[in-house]
Amino acid sequence: MPYTRKPAVAGWFTGEGDDFRLLGTRCTACGSVFFPREDVHCRNPHCAGGTLEEVPLSPRGRIWSYTDSRYRPPSPFVSDPELPWEPYALIAVELEAERIVVLGQAAPGVTVAELTVGMEVRVVPGVLQEDGDTRTVWTVWHWRPTGVAA
């Protein structure tokens, strides 16, 4: 029986492969864009508020900052205590069109040694966890430097 793919957070991204995109919301009154999405009211303190519409966000951006995670985070983060901890890179990316900064993990295999501030990256689908009991793959997004093969 195949695994079912489910987003770790519903409504935050859509698509597969080259069509994978983060989803945000845009206020129709002031044009402010939000990620994570906002579904109740405009978070811009200078806006009287408007309708919030879902919008796909730029698939590319530039690294604003980055660091590596060298410790096993506490619960509720899911990690198998029986397996050795694998450090991973965290990247803050300024999206190309929206000019907002979105945080996420680097794609597997990408280390901080390969990253530089200002480097172009692309959002790609990723895996948070595979649950063998329920045969579910919980999906998230990752950042991959452009020009680096999947």
PyRosetta script that sets phi, psi and omega in degrees:
from pyrosetta import init, pose_from_sequence

init()
pose = pose_from_sequence("MPYTRKPAVAGWFTGEGDDFRLLGTRCTACGSVFFPREDVHCRNPHCAGGTLEEVPLSPRGRIWSYTDSRYRPPSPFVSDPELPWEPYALIAVELEAERIVVLGQAAPGVTVAELTVGMEVRVVPGVLQEDGDTRTVWTVWHWRPTGVAA")
pose.set_psi(1, 128.1)
pose.set_omega(1, -177.7)
pose.set_phi(2, -72.4)
pose.set_psi(2, 161.0)
pose.set_omega(2, 176.4)
pose.set_phi(3, -77.9)
pose.set_psi(3, 146.5)
pose.set_omega(3, 174.1)
pose.set_phi(4, -94.7)
pose.set_psi(4, 132.7)
pose.set_omega(4, 177.7)
pose.set_phi(5, -93.4)
pose.set_psi(5, 127.9)
pose.set_omega(5, 179.1)
pose.set_phi(6, -134.0)
pose.set_psi(6, 138.6)
pose.set_omega(6, 176.4)
pose.set_phi(7, -67.5)
pose.set_psi(7, 139.8)
pose.set_omega(7, 177.4)
pose.set_phi(8, -64.1)
pose.set_psi(8, -32.9)
pose.set_omega(8, 175.2)
pose.set_phi(9, -132.0)
pose.set_psi(9, 112.6)
pose.set_omega(9, -177.7)
pose.set_phi(10, -64.6)
pose.set_psi(10, 138.6)
pose.set_omega(10, 174.7)
pose.set_phi(11, 85.0)
pose.set_psi(11, 3.2)
pose.set_omega(11, -178.9)
pose.set_phi(12, -96.1)
pose.set_psi(12, -16.5)
pose.set_omega(12, 178.4)
pose.set_phi(13, -157.7)
pose.set_psi(13, 164.9)
pose.set_omega(13, -177.4)
pose.set_phi(14, -152.5)
pose.set_psi(14, 160.5)
pose.set_omega(14, 174.1)
pose.set_phi(15, 88.1)
pose.set_psi(15, 179.1)
pose.set_omega(15, 179.7)
pose.set_phi(16, -139.8)
pose.set_psi(16, 158.4)
pose.set_omega(16, 175.0)
pose.set_phi(17, 53.2)
pose.set_psi(17, -131.5)
pose.set_omega(17, -178.7)
pose.set_phi(18, -68.7)
pose.set_psi(18, -15.8)
pose.set_omega(18, 179.4)
pose.set_phi(19, -92.0)
pose.set_psi(19, 2.4)
pose.set_omega(19, -178.8)
pose.set_phi(20, -68.4)
pose.set_psi(20, 130.1)
pose.set_omega(20, -179.8)
pose.set_phi(21, -143.6)
pose.set_psi(21, 144.4)
pose.set_omega(21, 167.6)
pose.set_phi(22, -74.4)
pose.set_psi(22, 149.6)
pose.set_omega(22, 178.1)
pose.set_phi(23, -113.7)
pose.set_psi(23, 129.9)
pose.set_omega(23, 176.2)
pose.set_phi(24, -122.8)
pose.set_psi(24, -170.0)
pose.set_omega(24, 173.0)
pose.set_phi(25, -129.9)
pose.set_psi(25, 150.8)
pose.set_omega(25, 179.5)
pose.set_phi(26, -125.1)
pose.set_psi(26, 135.4)
pose.set_omega(26, 176.0)
pose.set_phi(27, -79.2)
pose.set_psi(27, 128.5)
pose.set_omega(27, -179.3)
pose.set_phi(28, -73.0)
pose.set_psi(28, -19.0)
pose.set_omega(28, -179.4)
pose.set_phi(29, -81.5)
pose.set_psi(29, -47.3)
pose.set_omega(29, -174.2)
pose.set_phi(30, -113.6)
pose.set_psi(30, -12.5)
pose.set_omega(30, 179.3)
pose.set_phi(31, 83.8)
pose.set_psi(31, 2.1)
pose.set_omega(31, 178.8)
pose.set_phi(32, -62.7)
pose.set_psi(32, 139.7)
pose.set_omega(32, 179.9)
pose.set_phi(33, -112.1)
pose.set_psi(33, 140.4)
pose.set_omega(33, -176.6)
pose.set_phi(34, -127.6)
pose.set_psi(34, 137.0)
pose.set_omega(34, 167.9)
pose.set_phi(35, -147.6)
pose.set_psi(35, 125.8)
pose.set_omega(35, 2.0)
pose.set_phi(36, -60.4)
pose.set_psi(36, 158.4)
pose.set_omega(36, -176.7)
pose.set_phi(37, -56.0)
pose.set_psi(37, 152.9)
pose.set_omega(37, 174.8)
pose.set_phi(38, -120.3)
pose.set_psi(38, 126.7)
pose.set_omega(38, -177.0)
pose.set_phi(39, -116.7)
pose.set_psi(39, 1.5)
pose.set_omega(39, -175.2)
pose.set_phi(40, -109.6)
pose.set_psi(40, -55.1)
pose.set_omega(40, -176.5)
pose.set_phi(41, -151.5)
pose.set_psi(41, 159.2)
pose.set_omega(41, 177.5)
pose.set_phi(42, -67.8)
pose.set_psi(42, 130.7)
pose.set_omega(42, -179.4)
pose.set_phi(43, -85.7)
pose.set_psi(43, -3.1)
pose.set_omega(43, 177.9)
pose.set_phi(44, -73.1)
pose.set_psi(44, 115.9)
pose.set_omega(44, -176.6)
pose.set_phi(45, -66.3)
pose.set_psi(45, -15.1)
pose.set_omega(45, -179.6)
pose.set_phi(46, -95.9)
pose.set_psi(46, 7.1)
pose.set_omega(46, -176.7)
pose.set_phi(47, -111.7)
pose.set_psi(47, 136.1)
pose.set_omega(47, 176.6)
pose.set_phi(48, -74.2)
pose.set_psi(48, -14.6)
pose.set_omega(48, 176.3)
pose.set_phi(49, 105.5)
pose.set_psi(49, 146.9)
pose.set_omega(49, 178.0)
pose.set_phi(50, -149.1)
pose.set_psi(50, -174.2)
pose.set_omega(50, 176.0)
pose.set_phi(51, -69.2)
pose.set_psi(51, 141.4)
pose.set_omega(51, 177.0)
pose.set_phi(52, -101.8)
pose.set_psi(52, 123.3)
pose.set_omega(52, -179.3)
pose.set_phi(53, -114.8)
pose.set_psi(53, 142.2)
pose.set_omega(53, 178.1)
pose.set_phi(54, -70.4)
pose.set_psi(54, 136.3)
pose.set_omega(54, 178.4)
pose.set_phi(55, -138.3)
pose.set_psi(55, 139.4)
pose.set_omega(55, 171.9)
pose.set_phi(56, -72.9)
pose.set_psi(56, 139.0)
pose.set_omega(56, -178.2)
pose.set_phi(57, -93.1)
pose.set_psi(57, 163.5)
pose.set_omega(57, 178.6)
pose.set_phi(58, -53.2)
pose.set_psi(58, 135.4)
pose.set_omega(58, 178.1)
pose.set_phi(59, -79.7)
pose.set_psi(59, -10.9)
pose.set_omega(59, -178.9)
pose.set_phi(60, -123.5)
pose.set_psi(60, 157.2)
pose.set_omega(60, 175.8)
pose.set_phi(61, -165.7)
pose.set_psi(61, -173.6)
pose.set_omega(61, 179.4)
pose.set_phi(62, -121.8)
pose.set_psi(62, 143.1)
pose.set_omega(62, -179.2)
pose.set_phi(63, -63.6)
pose.set_psi(63, 124.2)
pose.set_omega(63, 177.5)
pose.set_phi(64, -93.4)
pose.set_psi(64, -37.3)
pose.set_omega(64, 177.4)
pose.set_phi(65, -163.5)
pose.set_psi(65, 164.5)
pose.set_omega(65, 177.0)
pose.set_phi(66, -159.3)
pose.set_psi(66, 161.2)
pose.set_omega(66, 176.9)
pose.set_phi(67, -158.7)
pose.set_psi(67, 175.1)
pose.set_omega(67, 175.3)
pose.set_phi(68, -119.0)
pose.set_psi(68, 153.6)
pose.set_omega(68, 179.7)
pose.set_phi(69, -105.8)
pose.set_psi(69, 111.4)
pose.set_omega(69, -175.7)
pose.set_phi(70, -109.4)
pose.set_psi(70, 11.9)
pose.set_omega(70, 178.8)
pose.set_phi(71, -130.3)
pose.set_psi(71, 155.5)
pose.set_omega(71, 177.0)
pose.set_phi(72, -78.5)
pose.set_psi(72, 117.8)
pose.set_omega(72, -178.8)
pose.set_phi(73, -70.9)
pose.set_psi(73, 156.4)
pose.set_omega(73, -179.9)
pose.set_phi(74, -75.1)
pose.set_psi(74, 170.2)
pose.set_omega(74, 174.9)
pose.set_phi(75, -56.9)
pose.set_psi(75, 142.7)
pose.set_omega(75, 20.4)
pose.set_phi(76, -92.7)
pose.set_psi(76, 8.4)
pose.set_omega(76, 177.0)
pose.set_phi(77, -59.1)
pose.set_psi(77, 137.6)
pose.set_omega(77, -176.5)
pose.set_phi(78, -95.6)
pose.set_psi(78, 117.2)
pose.set_omega(78, 172.7)
pose.set_phi(79, -150.3)
pose.set_psi(79, 147.5)
pose.set_omega(79, -178.3)
pose.set_phi(80, -83.4)
pose.set_psi(80, 112.4)
pose.set_omega(80, -178.4)
pose.set_phi(81, -64.4)
pose.set_psi(81, -14.8)
pose.set_omega(81, 179.0)
pose.set_phi(82, -80.2)
pose.set_psi(82, -18.9)
pose.set_omega(82, -179.2)
pose.set_phi(83, -98.0)
pose.set_psi(83, 149.7)
pose.set_omega(83, 177.0)
pose.set_phi(84, -66.1)
pose.set_psi(84, 148.0)
pose.set_omega(84, 179.8)
pose.set_phi(85, -73.6)
pose.set_psi(85, 131.9)
pose.set_omega(85, 178.4)
pose.set_phi(86, -108.4)
pose.set_psi(86, 113.7)
pose.set_omega(86, 177.9)
pose.set_phi(87, -60.2)
pose.set_psi(87, 153.2)
pose.set_omega(87, 177.1)
pose.set_phi(88, -143.1)
pose.set_psi(88, 158.2)
pose.set_omega(88, -179.8)
pose.set_phi(89, -91.0)
pose.set_psi(89, 139.2)
pose.set_omega(89, 172.5)
pose.set_phi(90, -108.5)
pose.set_psi(90, 136.2)
pose.set_omega(90, -175.3)
pose.set_phi(91, -129.4)
pose.set_psi(91, 132.6)
pose.set_omega(91, 170.4)
pose.set_phi(92, -100.2)
pose.set_psi(92, 122.5)
pose.set_omega(92, -173.0)
pose.set_phi(93, -119.1)
pose.set_psi(93, 129.2)
pose.set_omega(93, 172.2)
pose.set_phi(94, -87.8)
pose.set_psi(94, 116.5)
pose.set_omega(94, -176.8)
pose.set_phi(95, -67.2)
pose.set_psi(95, 142.7)
pose.set_omega(95, -172.9)
pose.set_phi(96, -54.2)
pose.set_psi(96, -55.1)
pose.set_omega(96, -175.2)
pose.set_phi(97, -90.1)
pose.set_psi(97, -41.7)
pose.set_omega(97, -172.7)
pose.set_phi(98, -78.4)
pose.set_psi(98, -24.3)
pose.set_omega(98, -179.5)
pose.set_phi(99, 61.2)
pose.set_psi(99, 28.9)
pose.set_omega(99, 172.8)
pose.set_phi(100, -106.0)
pose.set_psi(100, 155.3)
pose.set_omega(100, -178.4)
pose.set_phi(101, -100.8)
pose.set_psi(101, 129.1)
pose.set_omega(101, -179.3)
pose.set_phi(102, -122.5)
pose.set_psi(102, 130.5)
pose.set_omega(102, -179.8)
pose.set_phi(103, -92.1)
pose.set_psi(103, 147.1)
pose.set_omega(103, 174.8)
pose.set_phi(104, -172.3)
pose.set_psi(104, 168.9)
pose.set_omega(104, 177.2)
pose.set_phi(105, -78.4)
pose.set_psi(105, 152.4)
pose.set_omega(105, 170.0)
pose.set_phi(106, -72.3)
pose.set_psi(106, 153.2)
pose.set_omega(106, 176.3)
pose.set_phi(107, -60.8)
pose.set_psi(107, 150.3)
pose.set_omega(107, 178.9)
pose.set_phi(108, -52.3)
pose.set_psi(108, 137.3)
pose.set_omega(108, 179.7)
pose.set_phi(109, 92.2)
pose.set_psi(109, -14.5)
pose.set_omega(109, 178.7)
pose.set_phi(110, -91.8)
pose.set_psi(110, 124.1)
pose.set_omega(110, -177.8)
pose.set_phi(111, -112.7)
pose.set_psi(111, 165.2)
pose.set_omega(111, 179.5)
pose.set_phi(112, -61.9)
pose.set_psi(112, -25.6)
pose.set_omega(112, 179.5)
pose.set_phi(113, -63.8)
pose.set_psi(113, -21.8)
pose.set_omega(113, -178.6)
pose.set_phi(114, -94.5)
pose.set_psi(114, -6.5)
pose.set_omega(114, -172.0)
pose.set_phi(115, -101.8)
pose.set_psi(115, 150.6)
pose.set_omega(115, 172.4)
pose.set_phi(116, -142.7)
pose.set_psi(116, 149.4)
pose.set_omega(116, 174.7)
pose.set_phi(117, -62.3)
pose.set_psi(117, 135.5)
pose.set_omega(117, -179.0)
pose.set_phi(118, 92.7)
pose.set_psi(118, -11.1)
pose.set_omega(118, 179.4)
pose.set_phi(119, -65.7)
pose.set_psi(119, 140.3)
pose.set_omega(119, 177.4)
pose.set_phi(120, -78.2)
pose.set_psi(120, 135.5)
pose.set_omega(120, 176.9)
pose.set_phi(121, -132.1)
pose.set_psi(121, 162.8)
pose.set_omega(121, 179.5)
pose.set_phi(122, -128.2)
pose.set_psi(122, 142.9)
pose.set_omega(122, 176.6)
pose.set_phi(123, -77.3)
pose.set_psi(123, 136.2)
pose.set_omega(123, -179.7)
pose.set_phi(124, -136.7)
pose.set_psi(124, 155.2)
pose.set_omega(124, 177.2)
pose.set_phi(125, -67.8)
pose.set_psi(125, 146.9)
pose.set_omega(125, 179.1)
pose.set_phi(126, -140.9)
pose.set_psi(126, 174.7)
pose.set_omega(126, -179.3)
pose.set_phi(127, -116.7)
pose.set_psi(127, 128.3)
pose.set_omega(127, 174.4)
pose.set_phi(128, -86.1)
pose.set_psi(128, -48.4)
pose.set_omega(128, -176.3)
pose.set_phi(129, -158.9)
pose.set_psi(129, 147.1)
pose.set_omega(129, 169.8)
pose.set_phi(130, -110.0)
pose.set_psi(130, 127.6)
pose.set_omega(130, -179.5)
pose.set_phi(131, -109.3)
pose.set_psi(131, 103.8)
pose.set_omega(131, -178.5)
pose.set_phi(132, -66.7)
pose.set_psi(132, -29.1)
pose.set_omega(132, -179.8)
pose.set_phi(133, -66.5)
pose.set_psi(133, -43.4)
pose.set_omega(133, -178.8)
pose.set_phi(134, -99.4)
pose.set_psi(134, -2.6)
pose.set_omega(134, -178.3)
pose.set_phi(135, 55.9)
pose.set_psi(135, 47.6)
pose.set_omega(135, -178.5)
pose.set_phi(136, -121.3)
pose.set_psi(136, 136.3)
pose.set_omega(136, 170.9)
pose.set_phi(137, -106.2)
pose.set_psi(137, 117.0)
pose.set_omega(137, 178.0)
pose.set_phi(138, -88.1)
pose.set_psi(138, 120.6)
pose.set_omega(138, -173.2)
pose.set_phi(139, -102.5)
pose.set_psi(139, 153.4)
pose.set_omega(139, 178.2)
pose.set_phi(140, -142.4)
pose.set_psi(140, -166.4)
pose.set_omega(140, 174.1)
pose.set_phi(141, -115.9)
pose.set_psi(141, 153.7)
pose.set_omega(141, 174.7)
pose.set_phi(142, -131.6)
pose.set_psi(142, 165.0)
pose.set_omega(142, 174.4)
pose.set_phi(143, -110.8)
pose.set_psi(143, 132.4)
pose.set_omega(143, 178.1)
pose.set_phi(144, -126.2)
pose.set_psi(144, 128.3)
pose.set_omega(144, 174.9)
pose.set_phi(145, -55.8)
pose.set_psi(145, 137.1)
pose.set_omega(145, 177.3)
pose.set_phi(146, -66.3)
pose.set_psi(146, 145.5)
pose.set_omega(146, -176.7)
pose.set_phi(147, 88.8)
pose.set_psi(147, -4.5)
pose.set_omega(147, 176.8)
pose.set_phi(148, -104.3)
pose.set_psi(148, 120.8)
pose.set_omega(148, -178.1)
pose.set_phi(149, -65.9)
pose.set_psi(149, 150.0)
pose.set_omega(149, 178.9)
pose.set_phi(150, -70.7)
pose.dump_pdb("model.pdb")
